[in-house]
Each structure stands twice: as structure tokens, then as C-alpha cells.
Amino acid sequence: MTRSRRIRGLIALAAVALSLFVALTVPVHLGLDLRGGTQIVLETRPADGADDGGDATDRTVEVLRGRIDALGVTEPTIARSGSDRIVVELPGLQDPREAAEVLGRTAQLSFHQVLGAADGDRTAGPERRGERVLADESGQLLRLQKPSLTGEHVAEAAARFDQQGGAGWHVTVDFEGAGKAGWARLTGEAACHAAGDPARRVAIALDDKIISSPQVDPSVACRTGITGGSTQITGSFDDREAKDLALLINGGALPVPVETVEQRTVGPTLGADAIRASAWAAVIGTALTSLFIIAVYRIMGLLATVALACYGLVSYAALAALGATLTLPGLAGFVLAIGMAVDANVLVFERAREEYLAGHRSTPRSSLTTGFKKAFSAVADSNITTLIAAGLLFFLASGPVRGFGVTLGIGVLASMLSALVITRALADLAVARPALRRRPHLTGIAHTGAVRARIGRANPDLMRHPRRWLAVSGVVLVLAASGIAVRGLDYGVEFTGGRLIEYSTASPVDPDRARSALADAGFPQAVVQTSGENRLTVRTQQLSDAQAAAITDTVTGLTDRADKVRDEAIGPSLGKELRNGALVALAVALGAQLIYLAARFRWLLGTSAVAALAHDAVILVGVFAWLGKPIDGVFLAALLTVIGYSVNDSVVVFDRVRELARRDRKSPFDRVANQALLQTVPRTVNTGMGAAFILTALAVLGGDTLTDFALALLIGLAVGTYSSMFTATPLAIVLRRRG
């Protein structure tokens, strides 16, 4: 065994052993869409439009952290996102109304001296004198002096129930530091006025609303006030209101107001179903892919299957070690990357076959060594293009789609380790066995293969009329694009803003009946769709939580039971931002691919490849427009994945064009391109079949959300395979002739 083979074997063994240790000891963090719970995205709104470099947002995070801890949610997370956004995750919380109310209220608590009753004018003299006019609990207008104390002077607040005194629920407030003397001074000033005089009252305001304005007890001496640093806030509180008020006071006042721009709630059953469905899709898809690879490549296919299992282990361990959050699209990306991991193995095995059948190498061992060497550039280029798409998803997307980018990127890196290190280490051991040297046909390298044999017999000149292929591509492109013009794009709430609520019903609900009932309930513009047998989705414009509850009541009245399994609310500003971000991501993806491919393959081939993937993107969007499928963040993940996959196919063909052109500089370009196309067809077919097994299993078993995702990828797989051969290559020939 040579030194390089020994090193590869040690690296492969170390990678598998380390991954196994991490997988057994470090759990993967599941996103809320898989374990259930609520995610709320808050946006800070400083009064002057500036945040001093984000300092106010940082202070807001700390205040919110205290409020979240007081909510009693298990394993909550809160993190700053960008300069003015805060992401709060509350696992297990299925009713977000209380959390949103508690988190979003600014809780500007203040204590005021009452100067007297107002004459009804809220805006005249008082505002100029630094005073303010607010209505008390009964609606009477009071003139208030500027705040004497604020929530910063409060040490602790607690909700109490007075059974003996008859005060009911109230909140006790204990002051600290200067607050103790300040409270005595404030109540002492009020005690100097006669009983019944409004000036004998002390106003306690929360967010510029008087919540209590009690008279100072007659026993309190003038100028002395209430000593001891403690008081009670009384009012018409029930237990929840008293506890919420105490919670807000204890949590502190937010430095700046905040607004809820996004809210997602997922039921635990939906996440469990998604995990179970994806697991079955992975098992069945991987089994079918493995059987196919073994049938085509025999011993090498069996070793590739073992390497695929190692790939899955390495990917899982990498997710756990990096502390990445596994989301629903990320789980789909994990399954998808299994199919894509086959690609590198197929590239190597096909190159090894070519070397052996052409007589350049006399043994499967030497052919395999050359196959790994010659396939490396295509493997590297195709995987780098996919990494570009994954990187764009990470930097330009958000939420679950960003998680998909992380998972896809890890999967690509793990697939390269699997194919170039683990598979090769196993293959080196196998082909060195005397039994395989005596029976080379068992290796899967020393025979032609069905696809290659058929192409060899026919030897077609596919690029004789390149303009005809471009005409076919143009017709398909126009048909798909017309769907965008005729049907329009059905943007999901993620891009338009609004609210989407999904229910699991006890029995099927007729969507027309549901639309009529919702219209009668005051929601005539609600979009109602069914999915599966007992799933109903309602999409509307922005709704309050009370309006969302009314929709739930209406849907429940149509069936025996309606369980809310998903609830998403996106603000219009965030929807516009996400929509613009999607367009930027698509434009940047095309530009990044063009720059990379131009650097690797010259502008001629780079431009042809990018034009082909733009063709694929328009067709995929057009097909979804004709089908009436939503264009949302999950679709964006699928679209960028299709772009990466489409470029993979074009890269493999153009890599062969470059190699053949260097070898034979006198042959016409169209002949070289046709030869390269024929030589890479076996790889294209076998890789496409491997990915198709995975995606079909995901489409059939993956549930409603993953079905659309897998459908988009299946369409992209078919279109991308076609365009790499019959759009990118003919276009390169036509451009070469013109140039």
C-alpha cells in the first residue's frame, strides 16, 4: 500500500469515527417547525429613527430576556438579527397571543402628581408646560405633572389577591434606591390637598394610560408621605391582568417601542409528521438509489453505498457539532443531498470505465486511479457552484430557508469527503484483492454499461442542427413564461404579508363551503385551500389575534374538530423586504455563477451555462404559475437549488469540452461539443436517476410542504438535465460560430 492510500484510509477512518462519536453524544437542535412552538420576530422602532449602532436593540434584548424567563417557557431562545430585529423562539407555546402581548408592550411605567381636573382640552397649555392630560379609569381627564418616578425605580412587583379586604387582585410594588424617597415625596405632596380634591390623587400610568389613580389615604401626613418604599396598584384586574402587569413591571421598560413583524406557530404533530415522513423518504429513496447504483456499478456501486451511509453520518455529525438548527426545509435538504452525493461517485466511475474500455489502462486499479484524477476538476466545479447557491441562501434568506442553505452546504462538503476520500479508500482496498484482479467485470469498471453501449452503437450527431434544439427550448420557455403573464404568481404570505392558518380537521371540509362561511363571518377575501384529506389552509390579509380566533371558530363550526397546526403572520414591510431579497438572491446567484464559470471555462461557455440556468429558472416559475402553486421561501430554496443542480450538469459537459479541445485543437467546435455530450450522457442519466429516486420518495411521502418542494426539484431536475445538453451546448456552438 502506497503512502497516499494509507493516508486516505486513515483520514476516512478518523472522519467516520469522529462523526460517530459526535452523533452519539451531541444532539441536533430542531427548529420550531419540527418540534412545535412559536417564533416571533420583533422590530425596534426608535423615535428618532436611529439606534446608536444598535445599542437600544441590545438593551431591548436583555429586557425581553427577563420577560421570557418569567413566562416559564422551556428552553426559550432570543437573539438579535441585524441592526433592529429580534428573533424569539418559544418551544411548545401554541397560543402566541399572550406572549406577543407581553413581549411587544413597551411597559413605560410612570408615577405622576395630579395637578387637578382638566377642562377637556388635551393639547393647549399643558403640553407647553411639560404637563400632560390623560383620562383616568372612569374617563375623567386629569392634568398630570411630568413623571416623578419611572419603572427604573421599581425593585419588584407581585400580583396578589386580597380575600379579606375585598380589594381582589392587585399588584404590590416595592421601590428601591432613590425610588423610596421619591415615592414618599410624591405621596407627601398629594397628602397636602383636601380629601376629594383631584390633586390628592397619584396617577400610575402604563404606556401613557392611567391604570390606577388612588387617593392618598387620610392617615398620610402632609410632606411626609408613604414611607417604607412600597405601594399597591389597584383596579379592575382579573388574575391574568394582574400577573401580566407584574410581569411587565418586573421585566422592565423597553428602551424603544417594538413591533411584531413576523409570527409563526407550528403544532408539535406537524413537526413529528414531517420528521417521520422525511425519514421514510430518506430510507426508501436511499434504498432505491443504492440498488440502482449497485446494479449499474456492481462492487464499486456497493462501496459507493457504504460511502453514502458514511456521508449521512458525517453530515449529521457536522450539523450537531456546529450547533446548526435543523428546519423542515433543512431536513429536505439533508435528504436531497443524499441524491446529489451520488453524482461525484458516478463521475469517477464513468471516467474509470472510459479509461479501461479505451485501453489506456490495463487494470481496474489503474483505471480507477486515473478516473479519480480526471474527474476531480468536474467534481470540484460542480460542487462549488452548489456551494455558491447554498451560501446565497445563508446570507440573503432568513428563517427556515436559511437553515436549508446551511444543511445543503454541509451536505455538499460531506459528499466530497465521501466520494473523494471514503469511496476511494474503500475502492483502493477492493481492487487490490486478487479475486477482483482475476474477475475485473465484477468491479463495475470493466464493462460498457447499457447507456454507453447504446450510444456507442448509434453514435448520433446530436449537435448537427443546434438551432433546432434552441427553437424547442424557446417554445418551452414561451409556454412557461405565458403562465406568469396569464395566471400571475401566487406569492405566499412570506412575500406579500398577511396571515396563513392551517388546520387539521376531523373530517374533510368543502373549500367552497368554508369560503362562504368565512365571507359571512366578515372575511370575504380569505383564500381557502385544501391539502390532503383533512387539511384546510386559510390565507388572508393582516389580522389581529382576535380576528384569527374568529376564523378558527368559523372553521371549527364546519367540522367536529379543527386543530391549528400552523399559524404564520408576516407584516407587509417584512413581506416586501423578503420579496425584494428573493429577487436579489436570484440576481446575485446568476451573476456569481457567471463570474465563476467565466473564470473556469471562458466567457463563451460561462455565458451559455448561465443562459441555460436562467432558462430553467423561468420554466420552473412558469410551471408553478400554471399549477397555481405558492411562490414562497421554500420555493426560493428549491429554485436556487435547481440553479446549482443545472449548473452541475453544464459544468460536467463543458469540462469535457475543455479537455477534448485541448487534446485536439484542429477539430471543429461543434464536433468536439457533440463528442463531449455523448461521453457524458451516461453520467447525466445515472446521476439523474439517483436524484429522481430520492425526490420521488420525498414528493410522495414528504407531506404537503415538502411535496411542493420536491415537485419543484423534480421539475428542475428534468429541465436542468435537458438544458445542459440541448440548451447550453447548442447555444455555445451558435455563439462560437458568430464569434
LUMTIBA-137215 format. One line per 5 residues: number of its first residue (from 0); for each residue x, y, z of C-alpha. Coordinates in steps of 0.1 Angstrom, whole numbers, plus 2048, in hexadecimal, padded with zeros to 3 digits. Layout:
! residues N
NUM = X,Y,Z | ...;
! end
This chain:
! residues 739
0 = 800,800,800 | 80E,822,7F6 | 811,83F,80E | 7F5,853,7FE | 7DD,836,800;
5 = 7E6,830,825 | 7E0,855,82D | 7BE,854,81B | 7B4,836,82F | 7BE,846,850;
10 = 7AC,866,847 | 78C,852,83E | 78E,83D,85E | 794,85C,873 | 777,86F,863;
15 = 75F,852,868 | 76A,84B,88C | 768,870,896 | 746,874,885 | 739,855,897;
20 = 745,863,8B9 | 735,885,8B2 | 714,876,8A6 | 711,861,8C6 | 71A,87D,8DE;
25 = 70D,89E,8CF | 6E8,8A2,8C7 | 6DD,8B6,8A8 | 6C9,8D5,8B0 | 6A7,8D2,89F;
30 = 696,8F2,892 | 673,8FB,89E | 664,8EF,87E | 66F,8CC,888 | 66A,8CC,8AE;
35 = 64D,8E4,8B0 | 64A,906,8C0 | 649,92A,8B7 | 662,942,8A7 | 65D,967,8AA;
40 = 672,981,897 | 672,9A3,8A7 | 67F,9C3,897 | 68A,9E0,8AC | 67D,A03,8A3;
45 = 692,A1E,8B2 | 681,A40,8B4 | 69C,A52,8A1 | 6A2,A37,887 | 6C4,A2F,894;
50 = 6D0,A14,8AC | 6F3,A20,8B5 | 703,A03,8A4 | 6EA,9EA,8B2 | 6EE,9F2,8D7;
55 = 6C9,9F6,8DC | 6C3,9D5,8CB | 6DC,9C4,8E2 | 6CC,9D3,901 | 6AA,9C8,8F4;
60 = 6B7,9A4,8F1 | 6C1,9A4,915 | 69F,9B1,921 | 68D,998,90B | 6A2,97C,919;
65 = 695,984,93C | 671,984,930 | 676,963,91E | 685,952,93C | 667,95D,950;
70 = 64F,94D,936 | 65C,92B,941 | 663,91E,91E | 67B,901,91D | 69C,907,90A;
75 = 692,929,8FA | 6AB,93A,8E4 | 6AE,95F,8DC | 6C7,96E,8C4 | 6CE,98E,8B1;
80 = 6CB,98D,88B | 6DA,9AA,878 | 6DA,9CD,887 | 6B5,9CF,891 | 6A5,9AC,892;
85 = 6A2,994,8AF | 698,96F,8AA | 687,95E,8C7 | 681,938,8C6 | 669,929,8E0;
90 = 668,903,8DC | 647,8F3,8E6 | 633,913,8E7 | 615,90E,8D1 | 601,92E,8DA;
95 = 618,94B,8D2 | 5FF,967,8DB | 60A,96A,8FF | 62F,969,8F6 | 62B,982,8DA;
100 = 618,99A,8F0 | 631,997,90D | 650,999,8F6 | 643,9B5,8E0 | 637,9CE,8FA;
105 = 64F,9E9,903 | 645,9EA,927 | 64E,A0E,92D | 644,A10,952 | 642,A32,961;
110 = 635,A42,981 | 627,A66,97F | 61A,A81,997 | 5F7,A8B,98D | 5F4,AB0,98A;
115 = 5CE,AB0,986 | 5B1,AA9,96F | 5B6,AB3,94B | 59D,AC9,938 | 59B,AB1,91B;
120 = 5B6,ABF,905 | 5D3,AA6,903 | 5EA,ABB,8ED | 5EA,ADF,8F8 | 5FE,AED,915;
125 = 608,ACC,927 | 61E,ABF,90B | 631,ADF,90A | 638,ADE,92F | 645,ABB,92E;
130 = 624,AAE,93D | 60D,A94,92D | 5E8,A8D,92D | 5DC,A69,931 | 5BB,A59,938;
135 = 5B8,A45,959 | 5A6,A24,95D | 584,A34,95D | 58B,A4A,93F | 591,A6B,952;
140 = 5AE,A80,943 | 5CA,A88,95B | 5E6,AA0,958 | 606,A8E,961 | 628,A9C,969;
145 = 646,A8C,957 | 650,A6A,966 | 65E,A6B,989 | 668,A46,988 | 66B,A2C,96C;
150 = 66E,A06,96A | 693,A08,96F | 68D,A11,994 | 679,9F1,99A | 68A,9D4,9AB;
155 = 66F,9BA,9A8 | 64A,9B6,9A0 | 633,999,9A9 | 60F,990,9A2 | 5FB,98A,9C2;
160 = 5D7,981,9CA | 5C8,992,9E8 | 5AD,97B,9F6 | 5A6,98D,A16 | 5A8,9B1,A0B;
165 = 592,9AC,9ED | 5AB,9BD,9D6 | 5AD,99F,9C0 | 5CB,99C,9A9 | 5E5,9B7,9AC;
170 = 60A,9BD,9A7 | 622,9C5,9C3 | 63F,9DB,9B8 | 660,9DE,9CC | 677,9FB,9C5;
175 = 69C,9FC,9C8 | 6B8,A15,9CB | 6AC,A39,9C4 | 68A,A2B,9BC | 682,A27,9E1;
180 = 687,A4B,9E9 | 677,A56,9C9 | 658,A42,9D1 | 656,A52,9F3 | 65B,A75,9E4;
185 = 640,A6F,9C9 | 626,A62,9E2 | 62F,A7D,9FB | 627,A98,9E2 | 606,A88,9DA;
190 = 5FD,A85,9FF | 5FE,AAB,A03 | 5DE,AAE,9EF | 5BB,AAA,9FD | 5A9,A88,9FA;
195 = 595,A87,9DA | 5AC,A9F,9C8 | 5BA,A8F,9A8 | 5DC,A9D,9B2 | 5DC,A84,9D0;
200 = 5DF,A68,9B7 | 5FE,A57,9A9 | 5FC,A4B,985 | 60D,A2B,97B | 610,A29,955;
205 = 61B,A0C,93F | 623,A15,91B | 612,A38,91F | 5F2,A28,92C | 5E7,A2D,950;
210 = 5E2,A0B,95F | 5DD,A17,983 | 5D9,A39,993 | 5D2,A33,9B8 | 5CB,A4E,9D2;
215 = 5E6,A50,9ED | 5D8,A42,A0D | 5CE,A5D,A26 | 5E6,A4E,A40 | 603,A58,A2A;
220 = 613,A78,A38 | 61A,A97,A21 | 63E,A98,A16 | 645,A77,A26 | 634,A5F,A0E;
225 = 635,A3A,A0C | 655,A2D,A1A | 664,A0A,A18 | 667,A0A,9F2 | 648,9F4,9EA;
230 = 626,9FA,9DB | 609,9E9,9CA | 5FB,9ED,9A7 | 5D6,9E6,9A8 | 5BC,9E5,98D;
235 = 5A3,9CE,97C | 5BD,9B2,977 | 5B6,98E,971 | 5D2,975,979 | 5E1,975,956;
240 = 5E2,99B,954 | 5F2,99E,976 | 60C,984,96E | 614,993,94C | 618,9B6,95C;
245 = 62F,9A8,976 | 642,996,95B | 647,9B5,947 | 652,9CA,964 | 66B,9B0,96F;
250 = 678,9AC,94C | 67F,9D1,94A | 676,9EA,930 | 681,9E6,90C | 69A,A01,902;
255 = 687,A05,8E1 | 665,9FA,8D4 | 664,9D9,8C1 | 64D,9CB,8A6 | 646,9A7,89D;
260 = 64F,9A3,878 | 64D,97D,877 | 63C,962,88B | 63D,93C,884 | 62D,921,898;
265 = 630,8FC,890 | 61F,8E0,8A2 | 634,8C3,8AF | 622,8A9,89A | 62B,8BB,87A;
270 = 64F,8BA,883 | 64E,896,88D | 63C,88D,86D | 657,89F,859 | 673,88D,86A;
275 = 662,86C,866 | 65A,872,841 | 67D,87F,839 | 68D,861,84B | 678,849,836;
280 = 680,85D,816 | 6A5,85B,81F | 6A4,836,826 | 690,82C,808 | 6A1,845,7F0;
285 = 6C3,83A,7FC | 6BB,816,7F9 | 6AE,81A,7D5 | 6CC,82F,7CC | 6E4,816,7DB;
290 = 6D4,7F9,7C8 | 6D7,80D,7A8 | 6FB,816,7AE | 704,7F2,7B7 | 6F2,7E5,798;
295 = 706,7FD,782 | 728,7FC,792 | 728,7DB,7A5 | 744,7DA,7BF | 74C,7FF,7BB;
300 = 727,806,7BF | 726,7F2,7DF | 744,805,7ED | 734,826,7E2 | 715,81C,7F6;
305 = 72B,816,815 | 73A,838,80F | 717,847,80C | 70F,83A,82F | 730,84A,83B;
310 = 725,86A,82A | 705,86A,83D | 717,865,85E | 731,880,856 | 715,899,84C;
315 = 701,892,86C | 720,896,882 | 72A,8B6,871 | 707,8C5,878 | 709,8BB,89C;
320 = 72D,8C7,8A1 | 726,8E9,891 | 707,8EE,8A6 | 6F3,8F3,886 | 6CD,8F3,889;
325 = 6BC,8D8,874 | 69D,8E7,864 | 682,8D7,84E | 692,8E3,82D | 6B4,8DA,83C;
330 = 6A8,8B7,842 | 69D,8B5,81E | 6BF,8C3,814 | 6D0,8A7,828 | 6BB,88D,815;
335 = 6C2,89E,7F4 | 6E8,89F,7FA | 6E7,879,7FB | 6DD,878,7D7 | 6F6,893,7CE;
340 = 712,880,7E0 | 70E,865,7C6 | 71A,87D,7AB | 73E,87D,7B4 | 740,857,7B6;
345 = 72F,854,794 | 748,86D,785 | 766,859,791 | 758,837,787 | 74F,843,764;
350 = 772,852,75F | 781,831,76B | 76C,81E,752 | 777,834,736 | 79B,82F,73F;
355 = 798,809,741 | 783,805,721 | 799,81B,70D | 7B7,806,716 | 7C9,823,726;
360 = 7CC,80F,746 | 7D0,7E9,748 | 7C0,7E2,76B | 7A2,7EF,77E | 7BA,7FB,799;
365 = 7CD,812,781 | 7AD,81D,770 | 79E,826,791 | 7BC,83B,79B | 7BB,84E,77A;
370 = 795,851,77D | 798,863,79F | 7B3,879,791 | 7A0,884,771 | 77F,888,782;
375 = 78C,89E,79E | 788,8BF,78A | 764,8B8,781 | 75C,8AC,7A4 | 76B,8CC,7B3;
380 = 75B,8E4,79B | 738,8D4,79D | 739,8D4,7C3 | 747,8F8,7C5 | 729,904,7B1;
385 = 711,8F3,7C9 | 725,903,7E6 | 71F,925,7D7 | 6FA,91F,7D7 | 6FB,912,7FB;
390 = 710,931,805 | 6F7,949,7F6 | 6DA,938,808 | 6ED,93C,829 | 6F6,961,824;
395 = 6D7,96E,811 | 6BB,958,81F | 6AD,955,842 | 69B,93C,858 | 697,918,84D;
400 = 6A4,920,82A | 6C5,92C,839 | 6C6,90B,84C | 6C2,8F9,82B | 6E0,90B,81D;
405 = 6F5,900,83B | 6EA,8DC,838 | 6F0,8DC,812 | 713,8EA,816 | 71C,8D1,830;
410 = 70E,8B5,81A | 723,8C0,7FC | 744,8C1,811 | 73B,89F,820 | 734,890,7FE;
415 = 756,89B,7F1 | 766,88B,80F | 751,86C,80A | 759,868,7E5 | 77D,874,7E3;
420 = 78A,865,804 | 773,84A,812 | 769,83B,7F1 | 78C,83C,7E4 | 79A,82C,803;
425 = 781,80F,801 | 787,80C,7DB | 7AC,80A,7DF | 7A8,7ED,7F7 | 78F,7DB,7E1;
430 = 7A2,7DD,7C0 | 7C2,7D0,7D1 | 7B1,7AF,7D8 | 7BE,792,7C3 | 79A,786,7BC;
435 = 790,7A7,7AC | 7B0,7A8,798 | 7A7,786,789 | 783,791,783 | 784,7B6,77A;
440 = 760,7B6,76D | 754,7B3,791 | 763,7D5,799 | 749,7E7,783 | 765,7F9,771;
445 = 76F,7DF,757 | 74E,7DE,744 | 73D,7F8,72E | 71B,7FE,73F | 6F9,7FF,72E;
450 = 6F8,824,726 | 71C,826,719 | 717,807,704 | 6F7,815,6F4 | 708,836,6EC;
455 = 727,825,6DE | 711,811,6C6 | 6FD,82F,6BA | 718,849,6BC | 6FF,865,6B5;
460 = 709,888,6AA | 6F3,89B,6C3 | 702,8BD,6BB | 6FE,8BC,695 | 6E2,8D5,698;
465 = 6E7,8E9,6B8 | 6CE,903,6AF | 6B2,8E9,6AF | 6B9,8E1,6D3 | 6B9,906,6DB;
470 = 698,90A,6CA | 689,8EE,6DF | 697,8FE,6FE | 688,920,6F3 | 666,911,6EE;
475 = 666,900,711 | 673,921,720 | 657,935,710 | 63C,91C,71B | 649,91D,73F;
480 = 64D,943,740 | 62A,948,733 | 61E,938,753 | 62E,955,766 | 61C,96E,74F;
485 = 5FA,95C,74E | 5F7,94D,771 | 60E,963,784 | 623,959,7A2 | 612,94E,7C1;
490 = 62A,95D,7DB | 628,94D,7FD | 622,962,81C | 648,961,821 | 64C,979,803;
495 = 62B,98D,805 | 624,990,82A | 605,983,83A | 5FB,964,84E | 5FA,93F,845;
500 = 5E9,926,85D | 5E8,901,856 | 5D0,8E9,867 | 5CE,8C4,86B | 5A9,8BB,86A;
505 = 596,89D,877 | 585,899,855 | 58B,8A7,833 | 57E,8CB,82F | 570,8D8,80E;
510 = 585,8F7,805 | 568,908,7F4 | 553,904,813 | 570,911,828 | 574,930,812;
515 = 54F,937,815 | 550,933,83B | 56E,94A,83E | 55F,964,828 | 540,964,83E;
520 = 557,968,85C | 567,987,84D | 584,979,83A | 579,97A,815 | 59C,97C,807;
525 = 5A8,95D,819 | 5BA,943,802 | 5B0,920,80C | 5C3,901,800 | 5C2,8DD,809;
530 = 5E0,8C5,80A | 5DF,8A1,811 | 5BF,892,81F | 5BA,8A6,83F | 5CF,8C5,83B;
535 = 5C1,8E8,835 | 5D5,908,830 | 5C7,92B,834 | 5DC,948,826 | 5D1,96C,82D;
540 = 5DE,990,830 | 5EC,99C,852 | 5D7,990,86F | 5D6,997,894 | 5D7,979,8AB;
545 = 5B2,97F,8B3 | 5AA,97D,88E | 5BF,95E,88A | 5AC,94E,8A7 | 58B,957,894;
550 = 598,944,876 | 5A0,926,88B | 57D,926,89A | 56E,928,877 | 583,90B,86B;
555 = 57C,8F7,88A | 556,8FB,883 | 55A,8E9,862 | 567,8C9,871 | 568,8B6,891;
560 = 58C,8C1,899 | 5A5,8D9,88A | 5C8,8D9,899 | 5DF,8F6,890 | 600,8E7,883;
565 = 610,906,874 | 60B,92B,879 | 621,944,866 | 61D,96A,867 | 634,980,852;
570 = 634,9A6,853 | 631,9B8,831 | 653,9C9,835 | 664,9A8,83C | 651,997,820;
575 = 65E,9B2,807 | 681,9AE,816 | 681,988,812 | 673,98B,7EE | 68E,9A4,7E4;
580 = 6A7,98E,7F6 | 69C,970,7E1 | 6A1,984,7C1 | 6C3,990,7CC | 6CD,96C,7D5;
585 = 6C3,960,7B3 | 6D5,97C,7A1 | 6F4,978,7B6 | 6F3,952,7B0 | 6F3,957,78B;
590 = 70F,970,78D | 724,95B,7A4 | 720,93D,78E | 729,951,76F | 749,95F,77F;
595 = 754,93D,78C | 74D,92A,76B | 75D,945,756 | 77C,943,76B | 77D,91D,768;
600 = 770,918,744 | 773,939,732 | 756,951,72B | 748,93D,70F | 741,91E,723;
605 = 739,932,743 | 71F,947,731 | 70F,928,721 | 70D,917,743 | 6FE,935,755;
610 = 6E5,93A,738 | 6DA,916,73C | 6D5,919,761 | 6C1,939,75C | 6AC,925,743;
615 = 6A7,90B,75E | 69D,924,778 | 683,935,762 | 674,913,758 | 672,908,77D;
620 = 661,928,787 | 649,926,769 | 63F,902,771 | 637,90C,795 | 623,929,787;
625 = 60E,912,771 | 609,8F9,78E | 5FF,915,7A6 | 61A,90B,7BF | 625,925,7D8;
630 = 646,938,7D3 | 655,939,7F5 | 675,935,808 | 675,90F,804 | 671,914,7DE;
635 = 68E,92D,7DF | 6A4,912,7EF | 699,8F9,7D4 | 69F,912,7B8 | 6C3,91A,7C3;
640 = 6CA,8F5,7C8 | 6BE,8EF,7A4 | 6D5,90A,798 | 6F2,8F9,7AA | 6E8,8D7,79C;
645 = 6E3,8E4,779 | 706,8F3,779 | 714,8D2,785 | 708,8C1,765 | 715,8DD,74F;
650 = 737,8DD,762 | 73C,8B7,75B | 735,8BB,736 | 74B,8DB,732 | 767,8CB,747;
655 = 767,8AF,72D | 766,8C9,711 | 784,8DA,71F | 797,8BA,723 | 790,8AE,6FF;
660 = 797,8D0,6F0 | 7BA,8D0,701 | 7C0,8AD,6F4 | 7B5,8B4,6D0 | 7B8,8D9,6C7;
665 = 7B1,8D3,6A1 | 78E,8C4,6A4 | 770,8DB,69F | 760,8E7,6C0 | 73E,8D8,6B8;
670 = 74E,8B6,6B3 | 761,8B9,6D3 | 741,8C4,6E5 | 72D,8A6,6D7 | 748,88E,6E2;
675 = 74A,89D,705 | 724,89A,707 | 723,876,6FD | 73F,86D,715 | 72D,87D,733;
680 = 70A,870,72C | 70F,850,741 | 719,866,75F | 6FB,87D,759 | 6E2,861,757;
685 = 6F0,84D,775 | 6F2,86C,78B | 6D0,878,781 | 6C1,855,789 | 6D2,855,7AC;
690 = 6C4,878,7B4 | 6A2,870,7A6 | 69D,852,7BD | 6A4,869,7DB | 68E,885,7CF;
695 = 671,86E,7C5 | 671,85E,7E8 | 672,882,7F7 | 655,88D,7E1 | 63F,86E,7E9;
700 = 648,86B,80E | 654,88E,819 | 633,89E,822 | 622,8BD,814 | 63E,8D6,818;
705 = 65A,8BF,80C | 644,8B2,7EF | 645,8D4,7DF | 66A,8D6,7E6 | 672,8B4,7D7;
710 = 65B,8BC,7B9 | 66F,8DB,7B2 | 68F,8C8,7B4 | 682,8AC,79D | 677,8C5,783;
715 = 699,8D6,787 | 6AB,8B5,784 | 69A,8AC,763 | 69D,8CF,755 | 6C1,8D3,760;
720 = 6CB,8B1,751 | 6BC,8BB,730 | 6CA,8DF,730 | 6EE,8D4,738 | 6EE,8BE,719;
725 = 6D6,8D0,701 | 6D7,8F4,70B | 6F9,8FD,71A | 70D,8E8,701 | 6FA,8F3,6E1;
730 = 6FB,917,6ED | 721,914,6F1 | 724,907,6CE | 70F,923,6BF | 722,93E,6D2;
735 = 743,92F,6C7 | 738,930,6A3 | 72E,954,6A6 | 74E,95D,6B8;
! end
